[in-house]
Amino acid sequence: MDCPKCKGMMMLERFSDFFLVFYAWKCINCGAIIDRTISNNRRKSLAAGKSKTVAAR
């Protein structure tokens, strides 16, 4: 998987706090972190942006 920010190599990494354990992709080059929540929010944001530009025409 390539990093969307710098096109570097992404590695699956385990993250945890006191109550939650989850896995996310972390770029070994720039340190960007992508998990399911981040990717879903970006997808929704891009879809909303496209619908606004189409409606404005």
PQR file with spaces between the fields and no chain letter, atoms N, CA, C, O and H, PARSE charges and radii, in Angstrom:
ATOM       1  N    MET     1       0.846   -1.175    0.000 -0.4000 1.5000
ATOM       2  CA   MET     1       0.000    0.000    0.000 -0.0000 2.0000
ATOM       3  C    MET     1       0.892    1.238    0.000  0.5500 1.7000
ATOM       4  O    MET     1       1.878    1.302    0.733 -0.5500 1.4000
ATOM       5  N    ASP     2       0.540    2.211   -0.820 -0.4000 1.5000
ATOM       6  CA   ASP     2       1.290    3.455   -0.905 -0.0000 2.0000
ATOM       7  C    ASP     2       0.613    4.544   -0.081  0.5500 1.7000
ATOM       8  O    ASP     2      -0.615    4.619   -0.024 -0.5500 1.4000
ATOM       9  H    ASP     2      -0.261    2.159   -1.415  0.4000 1.0000
ATOM      10  N    CYS     3       1.411    5.374    0.548 -0.4000 1.5000
ATOM      11  CA   CYS     3       0.914    6.488    1.352 -0.0000 2.0000
ATOM      12  C    CYS     3       0.248    7.515    0.438  0.5500 1.7000
ATOM      13  O    CYS     3       0.835    7.905   -0.571 -0.5500 1.4000
ATOM      14  H    CYS     3       2.408    5.313    0.501  0.4000 1.0000
ATOM      15  N    PRO     4      -0.964    7.960    0.770 -0.5600 1.5000
ATOM      16  CA   PRO     4      -1.626    8.965   -0.063  0.2800 2.0000
ATOM      17  C    PRO     4      -0.955   10.333    0.035  0.5500 1.7000
ATOM      18  O    PRO     4      -1.168   11.187   -0.826 -0.5500 1.4000
ATOM      19  N    LYS     5      -0.153   10.548    1.064 -0.4000 1.5000
ATOM      20  CA   LYS     5       0.498   11.834    1.273 -0.0000 2.0000
ATOM      21  C    LYS     5       1.837   11.928    0.536  0.5500 1.7000
ATOM      22  O    LYS     5       2.078   12.890   -0.192 -0.5500 1.4000
ATOM      23  H    LYS     5       0.020    9.854    1.763  0.4000 1.0000
ATOM      24  N    CYS     6       2.711   10.925    0.725 -0.4000 1.5000
ATOM      25  CA   CYS     6       4.073   11.011    0.179 -0.0000 2.0000
ATOM      26  C    CYS     6       4.428    9.851   -0.755  0.5500 1.7000
ATOM      27  O    CYS     6       5.536    9.803   -1.289 -0.5500 1.4000
ATOM      28  H    CYS     6       2.515   10.143    1.317  0.4000 1.0000
ATOM      29  N    LYS     7       3.499    8.922   -0.952 -0.4000 1.5000
ATOM      30  CA   LYS     7       3.702    7.733   -1.795 -0.0000 2.0000
ATOM      31  C    LYS     7       4.740    6.773   -1.215  0.5500 1.7000
ATOM      32  O    LYS     7       5.285    5.934   -1.933 -0.5500 1.4000
ATOM      33  H    LYS     7       2.599    8.960   -0.518  0.4000 1.0000
ATOM      34  N    GLY     8       5.012    6.899    0.088 -0.4000 1.5000
ATOM      35  CA   GLY     8       5.930    5.991    0.769 -0.0000 2.0000
ATOM      36  C    GLY     8       5.255    4.670    1.111  0.5500 1.7000
ATOM      37  O    GLY     8       4.082    4.468    0.799 -0.5500 1.4000
ATOM      38  H    GLY     8       4.570    7.580    0.671  0.4000 1.0000
ATOM      39  N    MET     9       5.986    3.785    1.743 -0.4000 1.5000
ATOM      40  CA   MET     9       5.484    2.461    2.100 -0.0000 2.0000
ATOM      41  C    MET     9       4.674    2.512    3.393  0.5500 1.7000
ATOM      42  O    MET     9       5.108    3.100    4.383 -0.5500 1.4000
ATOM      43  H    MET     9       6.939    3.948    1.996  0.4000 1.0000
ATOM      44  N    MET    10       3.497    1.892    3.375 -0.4000 1.5000
ATOM      45  CA   MET    10       2.633    1.824    4.551 -0.0000 2.0000
ATOM      46  C    MET    10       2.784    0.444    5.197  0.5500 1.7000
ATOM      47  O    MET    10       2.903   -0.568    4.507 -0.5500 1.4000
ATOM      48  H    MET    10       3.144    1.415    2.571  0.4000 1.0000
ATOM      49  N    MET    11       2.778    0.425    6.527 -0.4000 1.5000
ATOM      50  CA   MET    11       2.856   -0.834    7.274 -0.0000 2.0000
ATOM      51  C    MET    11       1.693   -0.887    8.245  0.5500 1.7000
ATOM      52  O    MET    11       1.298    0.134    8.809 -0.5500 1.4000
ATOM      53  H    MET    11       2.682    1.247    7.087  0.4000 1.0000
ATOM      54  N    LEU    12       1.146   -2.071    8.440 -0.4000 1.5000
ATOM      55  CA   LEU    12       0.068   -2.258    9.392 -0.0000 2.0000
ATOM      56  C    LEU    12       0.651   -2.233   10.800  0.5500 1.7000
ATOM      57  O    LEU    12       1.605   -2.948   11.104 -0.5500 1.4000
ATOM      58  H    LEU    12       1.467   -2.900    7.983  0.4000 1.0000
ATOM      59  N    GLU    13       0.061   -1.395   11.657 -0.4000 1.5000
ATOM      60  CA   GLU    13       0.577   -1.243   13.007 -0.0000 2.0000
ATOM      61  C    GLU    13      -0.563   -1.340   14.013  0.5500 1.7000
ATOM      62  O    GLU    13      -1.694   -0.953   13.722 -0.5500 1.4000
ATOM      63  H    GLU    13      -0.715   -0.814   11.410  0.4000 1.0000
ATOM      64  N    ARG    14      -0.259   -1.856   15.185 -0.4000 1.5000
ATOM      65  CA   ARG    14      -1.243   -2.009   16.256 -0.0000 2.0000
ATOM      66  C    ARG    14      -1.164   -0.794   17.171  0.5500 1.7000
ATOM      67  O    ARG    14      -0.088   -0.437   17.651 -0.5500 1.4000
ATOM      68  H    ARG    14       0.661   -2.171   15.422  0.4000 1.0000
ATOM      69  N    PHE    15      -2.311   -0.161   17.410 -0.4000 1.5000
ATOM      70  CA   PHE    15      -2.404    0.978   18.305 -0.0000 2.0000
ATOM      71  C    PHE    15      -3.315    0.606   19.461  0.5500 1.7000
ATOM      72  O    PHE    15      -4.255   -0.169   19.287 -0.5500 1.4000
ATOM      73  H    PHE    15      -3.185   -0.451   17.020  0.4000 1.0000
ATOM      74  N    SER    16      -3.047    1.154   20.642 -0.4000 1.5000
ATOM      75  CA   SER    16      -3.905    0.867   21.783 -0.0000 2.0000
ATOM      76  C    SER    16      -3.835    1.995   22.802  0.5500 1.7000
ATOM      77  O    SER    16      -2.851    2.728   22.894 -0.5500 1.4000
ATOM      78  H    SER    16      -2.283    1.784   20.784  0.4000 1.0000
ATOM      79  N    ASP    17      -4.919    2.104   23.562 -0.4000 1.5000
ATOM      80  CA   ASP    17      -4.919    2.953   24.734 -0.0000 2.0000
ATOM      81  C    ASP    17      -5.450    2.094   25.886  0.5500 1.7000
ATOM      82  O    ASP    17      -5.340    0.869   25.821 -0.5500 1.4000
ATOM      83  H    ASP    17      -5.719    1.509   23.488  0.4000 1.0000
ATOM      84  N    PHE    18      -5.996    2.664   26.891 -0.4000 1.5000
ATOM      85  CA   PHE    18      -6.429    1.870   28.040 -0.0000 2.0000
ATOM      86  C    PHE    18      -7.596    0.938   27.732  0.5500 1.7000
ATOM      87  O    PHE    18      -7.719   -0.121   28.349 -0.5500 1.4000
ATOM      88  H    PHE    18      -6.086    3.659   26.944  0.4000 1.0000
ATOM      89  N    PHE    19      -8.455    1.320   26.784 -0.4000 1.5000
ATOM      90  CA   PHE    19      -9.676    0.549   26.541 -0.0000 2.0000
ATOM      91  C    PHE    19      -9.806   -0.007   25.133  0.5500 1.7000
ATOM      92  O    PHE    19     -10.582   -0.937   24.912 -0.5500 1.4000
ATOM      93  H    PHE    19      -8.355    2.180   26.283  0.4000 1.0000
ATOM      94  N    LEU    20      -9.086    0.527   24.199 -0.4000 1.5000
ATOM      95  CA   LEU    20      -9.300    0.215   22.794 -0.0000 2.0000
ATOM      96  C    LEU    20      -8.008   -0.246   22.136  0.5500 1.7000
ATOM      97  O    LEU    20      -6.941    0.326   22.357 -0.5500 1.4000
ATOM      98  H    LEU    20      -8.456    1.283   24.378  0.4000 1.0000
ATOM      99  N    VAL    21      -8.125   -1.280   21.331 -0.4000 1.5000
ATOM     100  CA   VAL    21      -7.004   -1.754   20.510 -0.0000 2.0000
ATOM     101  C    VAL    21      -7.492   -1.761   19.072  0.5500 1.7000
ATOM     102  O    VAL    21      -8.546   -2.323   18.774 -0.5500 1.4000
ATOM     103  H    VAL    21      -8.992   -1.744   21.151  0.4000 1.0000
ATOM     104  N    PHE    22      -6.724   -1.134   18.172 -0.4000 1.5000
ATOM     105  CA   PHE    22      -7.109   -1.140   16.767 -0.0000 2.0000
ATOM     106  C    PHE    22      -5.858   -1.159   15.903  0.5500 1.7000
ATOM     107  O    PHE    22      -4.756   -0.854   16.361 -0.5500 1.4000
ATOM     108  H    PHE    22      -5.867   -0.678   18.415  0.4000 1.0000
ATOM     109  N    TYR    23      -6.052   -1.519   14.663 -0.4000 1.5000
ATOM     110  CA   TYR    23      -4.960   -1.587   13.695 -0.0000 2.0000
ATOM     111  C    TYR    23      -5.162   -0.498   12.651  0.5500 1.7000
ATOM     112  O    TYR    23      -6.290   -0.201   12.258 -0.5500 1.4000
ATOM     113  H    TYR    23      -6.947   -1.767   14.291  0.4000 1.0000
ATOM     114  N    ALA    24      -4.072    0.084   12.213 -0.4000 1.5000
ATOM     115  CA   ALA    24      -4.126    1.133   11.195 -0.0000 2.0000
ATOM     116  C    ALA    24      -2.861    1.054   10.360  0.5500 1.7000
ATOM     117  O    ALA    24      -1.864    0.458   10.768 -0.5500 1.4000
ATOM     118  H    ALA    24      -3.156   -0.157   12.532  0.4000 1.0000
ATOM     119  N    TRP    25      -2.917    1.662    9.188 -0.4000 1.5000
ATOM     120  CA   TRP    25      -1.756    1.739    8.311 -0.0000 2.0000
ATOM     121  C    TRP    25      -0.959    2.972    8.682  0.5500 1.7000
ATOM     122  O    TRP    25      -1.521    4.058    8.826 -0.5500 1.4000
ATOM     123  H    TRP    25      -3.727    2.146    8.857  0.4000 1.0000
ATOM     124  N    LYS    26       0.353    2.812    8.840 -0.4000 1.5000
ATOM     125  CA   LYS    26       1.242    3.921    9.167 -0.0000 2.0000
ATOM     126  C    LYS    26       2.359    3.979    8.136  0.5500 1.7000
ATOM     127  O    LYS    26       2.985    2.966    7.823 -0.5500 1.4000
ATOM     128  H    LYS    26       0.810    1.930    8.724  0.4000 1.0000
ATOM     129  N    CYS    27       2.599    5.171    7.617 -0.4000 1.5000
ATOM     130  CA   CYS    27       3.663    5.370    6.637 -0.0000 2.0000
ATOM     131  C    CYS    27       5.001    5.392    7.354  0.5500 1.7000
ATOM     132  O    CYS    27       5.176    6.116    8.334 -0.5500 1.4000
ATOM     133  H    CYS    27       2.090    5.993    7.872  0.4000 1.0000
ATOM     134  N    ILE    28       5.944    4.600    6.866 -0.4000 1.5000
ATOM     135  CA   ILE    28       7.261    4.576    7.490 -0.0000 2.0000
ATOM     136  C    ILE    28       8.116    5.750    7.029  0.5500 1.7000
ATOM     137  O    ILE    28       9.189    5.998    7.580 -0.5500 1.4000
ATOM     138  H    ILE    28       5.802    4.011    6.070  0.4000 1.0000
ATOM     139  N    ASN    29       7.642    6.469    6.021 -0.4000 1.5000
ATOM     140  CA   ASN    29       8.380    7.611    5.498 -0.0000 2.0000
ATOM     141  C    ASN    29       7.975    8.917    6.191  0.5500 1.7000
ATOM     142  O    ASN    29       8.832    9.622    6.723 -0.5500 1.4000
ATOM     143  H    ASN    29       6.771    6.268    5.573  0.4000 1.0000
ATOM     144  N    CYS    30       6.669    9.249    6.190 -0.4000 1.5000
ATOM     145  CA   CYS    30       6.219   10.535    6.736 -0.0000 2.0000
ATOM     146  C    CYS    30       5.446   10.402    8.042  0.5500 1.7000
ATOM     147  O    CYS    30       5.217   11.402    8.723 -0.5500 1.4000
ATOM     148  H    CYS    30       5.972    8.676    5.758  0.4000 1.0000
ATOM     149  N    GLY    31       5.037    9.181    8.409 -0.4000 1.5000
ATOM     150  CA   GLY    31       4.333    8.969    9.670 -0.0000 2.0000
ATOM     151  C    GLY    31       2.827    9.135    9.607  0.5500 1.7000
ATOM     152  O    GLY    31       2.164    9.086   10.643 -0.5500 1.4000
ATOM     153  H    GLY    31       5.223    8.369    7.856  0.4000 1.0000
ATOM     154  N    ALA    32       2.270    9.330    8.419 -0.4000 1.5000
ATOM     155  CA   ALA    32       0.820    9.471    8.280 -0.0000 2.0000
ATOM     156  C    ALA    32       0.132    8.174    8.722  0.5500 1.7000
ATOM     157  O    ALA    32       0.632    7.079    8.462 -0.5500 1.4000
ATOM     158  H    ALA    32       2.810    9.370    7.578  0.4000 1.0000
ATOM     159  N    ILE    33      -1.008    8.308    9.388 -0.4000 1.5000
ATOM     160  CA   ILE    33      -1.762    7.156    9.880 -0.0000 2.0000
ATOM     161  C    ILE    33      -3.130    7.145    9.215  0.5500 1.7000
ATOM     162  O    ILE    33      -3.828    8.159    9.203 -0.5500 1.4000
ATOM     163  H    ILE    33      -1.414    9.197    9.599  0.4000 1.0000
ATOM     164  N    ILE    34      -3.510    6.004    8.663 -0.4000 1.5000
ATOM     165  CA   ILE    34      -4.802    5.838    8.012 -0.0000 2.0000
ATOM     166  C    ILE    34      -5.484    4.623    8.628  0.5500 1.7000
ATOM     167  O    ILE    34      -4.943    3.517    8.594 -0.5500 1.4000
ATOM     168  H    ILE    34      -2.942    5.181    8.673  0.4000 1.0000
ATOM     169  N    ASP    35      -6.680    4.831    9.194 -0.4000 1.5000
ATOM     170  CA   ASP    35      -7.467    3.711    9.697 -0.0000 2.0000
ATOM     171  C    ASP    35      -8.846    3.757    9.041  0.5500 1.7000
ATOM     172  O    ASP    35      -9.097    4.600    8.180 -0.5500 1.4000
ATOM     173  H    ASP    35      -7.119    5.730    9.222  0.4000 1.0000
ATOM     174  N    ARG    36      -9.719    2.874    9.436 -0.4000 1.5000
ATOM     175  CA   ARG    36     -11.039    2.772    8.817 -0.0000 2.0000
ATOM     176  C    ARG    36     -11.842    4.057    9.003  0.5500 1.7000
ATOM     177  O    ARG    36     -12.501    4.511    8.067 -0.5500 1.4000
ATOM     178  H    ARG    36      -9.516    2.189   10.135  0.4000 1.0000
ATOM     179  N    THR    37     -11.798    4.640   10.180 -0.4000 1.5000
ATOM     180  CA   THR    37     -12.556    5.859   10.456 -0.0000 2.0000
ATOM     181  C    THR    37     -12.047    7.022    9.615  0.5500 1.7000
ATOM     182  O    THR    37     -12.843    7.776    9.055 -0.5500 1.4000
ATOM     183  H    THR    37     -11.264    4.271   10.941  0.4000 1.0000
ATOM     184  N    ILE    38     -10.752    7.172    9.524 -0.4000 1.5000
ATOM     185  CA   ILE    38     -10.163    8.248    8.719 -0.0000 2.0000
ATOM     186  C    ILE    38     -10.550    8.091    7.252  0.5500 1.7000
ATOM     187  O    ILE    38     -10.951    9.063    6.612 -0.5500 1.4000
ATOM     188  H    ILE    38     -10.106    6.559    9.979  0.4000 1.0000
ATOM     189  N    SER    39     -10.436    6.889    6.719 -0.4000 1.5000
ATOM     190  CA   SER    39     -10.753    6.685    5.301 -0.0000 2.0000
ATOM     191  C    SER    39     -12.245    6.882    5.028  0.5500 1.7000
ATOM     192  O    SER    39     -12.602    7.420    3.979 -0.5500 1.4000
ATOM     193  H    SER    39     -10.110    6.100    7.239  0.4000 1.0000
ATOM     194  N    ASN    40     -13.125    6.461    5.941 -0.4000 1.5000
ATOM     195  CA   ASN    40     -14.570    6.680    5.767 -0.0000 2.0000
ATOM     196  C    ASN    40     -14.896    8.172    5.786  0.5500 1.7000
ATOM     197  O    ASN    40     -15.682    8.640    4.963 -0.5500 1.4000
ATOM     198  H    ASN    40     -12.835    6.024    6.792  0.4000 1.0000
ATOM     199  N    ASN    41     -14.306    8.917    6.706 -0.4000 1.5000
ATOM     200  CA   ASN    41     -14.555   10.353    6.775 -0.0000 2.0000
ATOM     201  C    ASN    41     -14.044   11.077    5.539  0.5500 1.7000
ATOM     202  O    ASN    41     -14.700   11.999    5.055 -0.5500 1.4000
ATOM     203  H    ASN    41     -13.667    8.537    7.374  0.4000 1.0000
ATOM     204  N    ARG    42     -12.905   10.685    5.025 -0.4000 1.5000
ATOM     205  CA   ARG    42     -12.379   11.301    3.800 -0.0000 2.0000
ATOM     206  C    ARG    42     -13.282   11.009    2.618  0.5500 1.7000
ATOM     207  O    ARG    42     -13.541   11.882    1.790 -0.5500 1.4000
ATOM     208  H    ARG    42     -12.372    9.936    5.418  0.4000 1.0000
ATOM     209  N    ARG    43     -13.766    9.760    2.544 -0.4000 1.5000
ATOM     210  CA   ARG    43     -14.655    9.382    1.453 -0.0000 2.0000
ATOM     211  C    ARG    43     -15.937   10.201    1.505  0.5500 1.7000
ATOM     212  O    ARG    43     -16.397   10.687    0.472 -0.5500 1.4000
ATOM     213  H    ARG    43     -13.557    9.051    3.217  0.4000 1.0000
ATOM     214  N    LYS    44     -16.520   10.363    2.686 -0.4000 1.5000
ATOM     215  CA   LYS    44     -17.746   11.157    2.843 -0.0000 2.0000
ATOM     216  C    LYS    44     -17.492   12.619    2.504  0.5500 1.7000
ATOM     217  O    LYS    44     -18.326   13.267    1.873 -0.5500 1.4000
ATOM     218  H    LYS    44     -16.146    9.968    3.526  0.4000 1.0000
ATOM     219  N    SER    45     -16.352   13.133    2.917 -0.4000 1.5000
ATOM     220  CA   SER    45     -16.010   14.529    2.645 -0.0000 2.0000
ATOM     221  C    SER    45     -15.857   14.764    1.148  0.5500 1.7000
ATOM     222  O    SER    45     -16.341   15.768    0.626 -0.5500 1.4000
ATOM     223  H    SER    45     -15.673   12.606    3.429  0.4000 1.0000
ATOM     224  N    LEU    46     -15.193   13.854    0.457 -0.4000 1.5000
ATOM     225  CA   LEU    46     -15.015   13.997   -0.984 -0.0000 2.0000
ATOM     226  C    LEU    46     -16.347   13.885   -1.719  0.5500 1.7000
ATOM     227  O    LEU    46     -16.584   14.606   -2.688 -0.5500 1.4000
ATOM     228  H    LEU    46     -14.799   13.038    0.881  0.4000 1.0000
ATOM     229  N    ALA    47     -17.217   12.985   -1.263 -0.4000 1.5000
ATOM     230  CA   ALA    47     -18.520   12.813   -1.892 -0.0000 2.0000
ATOM     231  C    ALA    47     -19.374   14.065   -1.691  0.5500 1.7000
ATOM     232  O    ALA    47     -20.087   14.474   -2.607 -0.5500 1.4000
ATOM     233  H    ALA    47     -17.024   12.399   -0.476  0.4000 1.0000
ATOM     234  N    ALA    48     -19.311   14.674   -0.513 -0.4000 1.5000
ATOM     235  CA   ALA    48     -20.068   15.897   -0.243 -0.0000 2.0000
ATOM     236  C    ALA    48     -19.542   17.053   -1.088  0.5500 1.7000
ATOM     237  O    ALA    48     -20.326   17.864   -1.581 -0.5500 1.4000
ATOM     238  H    ALA    48     -18.731   14.342    0.230  0.4000 1.0000
ATOM     239  N    GLY    49     -18.250   17.134   -1.255 -0.4000 1.5000
ATOM     240  CA   GLY    49     -17.642   18.175   -2.081 -0.0000 2.0000
ATOM     241  C    GLY    49     -18.044   18.050   -3.540  0.5500 1.7000
ATOM     242  O    GLY    49     -18.303   19.050   -4.210 -0.5500 1.4000
ATOM     243  H    GLY    49     -17.614   16.474   -0.855  0.4000 1.0000
ATOM     244  N    LYS    50     -18.097   16.813   -4.030 -0.4000 1.5000
ATOM     245  CA   LYS    50     -18.491   16.600   -5.424 -0.0000 2.0000
ATOM     246  C    LYS    50     -19.957   16.956   -5.636  0.5500 1.7000
ATOM     247  O    LYS    50     -20.293   17.533   -6.670 -0.5500 1.4000
ATOM     248  H    LYS    50     -17.887   16.001   -3.486  0.4000 1.0000
ATOM     249  N    SER    51     -20.841   16.631   -4.693 -0.4000 1.5000
ATOM     250  CA   SER    51     -22.252   16.921   -4.853 -0.0000 2.0000
ATOM     251  C    SER    51     -22.511   18.429   -4.799  0.5500 1.7000
ATOM     252  O    SER    51     -23.436   18.915   -5.450 -0.5500 1.4000
ATOM     253  H    SER    51     -20.567   16.162   -3.854  0.4000 1.0000
ATOM     254  N    LYS    52     -21.705   19.179   -4.030 -0.4000 1.5000
ATOM     255  CA   LYS    52     -21.865   20.634   -3.969 -0.0000 2.0000
ATOM     256  C    LYS    52     -21.440   21.274   -5.275  0.5500 1.7000
ATOM     257  O    LYS    52     -22.089   22.213   -5.735 -0.5500 1.4000
ATOM     258  H    LYS    52     -20.954   18.784   -3.501  0.4000 1.0000
ATOM     259  N    THR    53     -20.358   20.788   -5.891 -0.4000 1.5000
ATOM     260  CA   THR    53     -19.902   21.377   -7.141 -0.0000 2.0000
ATOM     261  C    THR    53     -20.868   21.052   -8.280  0.5500 1.7000
ATOM     262  O    THR    53     -21.061   21.873   -9.177 -0.5500 1.4000
ATOM     263  H    THR    53     -19.831   20.025   -5.518  0.4000 1.0000
ATOM     264  N    VAL    54     -21.464   19.887   -8.255 -0.4000 1.5000
ATOM     265  CA   VAL    54     -22.433   19.518   -9.279 -0.0000 2.0000
ATOM     266  C    VAL    54     -23.683   20.354   -9.113  0.5500 1.7000
ATOM     267  O    VAL    54     -24.247   20.798  -10.114 -0.5500 1.4000
ATOM     268  H    VAL    54     -21.307   19.220   -7.526  0.4000 1.0000
ATOM     269  N    ALA    55     -24.146   20.592   -7.884 -0.4000 1.5000
ATOM     270  CA   ALA    55     -25.348   21.364   -7.641 -0.0000 2.0000
ATOM     271  C    ALA    55     -25.147   22.840   -7.994  0.5500 1.7000
ATOM     272  O    ALA    55     -26.113   23.522   -8.335 -0.5500 1.4000
ATOM     273  H    ALA    55     -23.688   20.232   -7.071  0.4000 1.0000
ATOM     274  N    ALA    56     -23.928   23.340   -7.921 -0.4000 1.5000
ATOM     275  CA   ALA    56     -23.654   24.746   -8.194 -0.0000 2.0000
ATOM     276  C    ALA    56     -23.690   25.056   -9.685  0.5500 1.7000
ATOM     277  O    ALA    56     -23.843   26.217  -10.065 -0.5500 1.4000
ATOM     278  H    ALA    56     -23.142   22.786   -7.644  0.4000 1.0000
ATOM     279  N    ARG    57     -23.558   24.073  -10.511 -0.4000 1.5000
ATOM     280  CA   ARG    57     -23.528   24.316  -11.965 -0.0000 2.0000
ATOM     281  C    ARG    57     -24.848   24.631  -12.496  0.5500 1.7000
ATOM     282  O    ARG    57     -24.992   24.861  -13.697 -0.5500 1.4000
ATOM     283  H    ARG    57     -23.434   23.130  -10.202  0.4000 1.0000
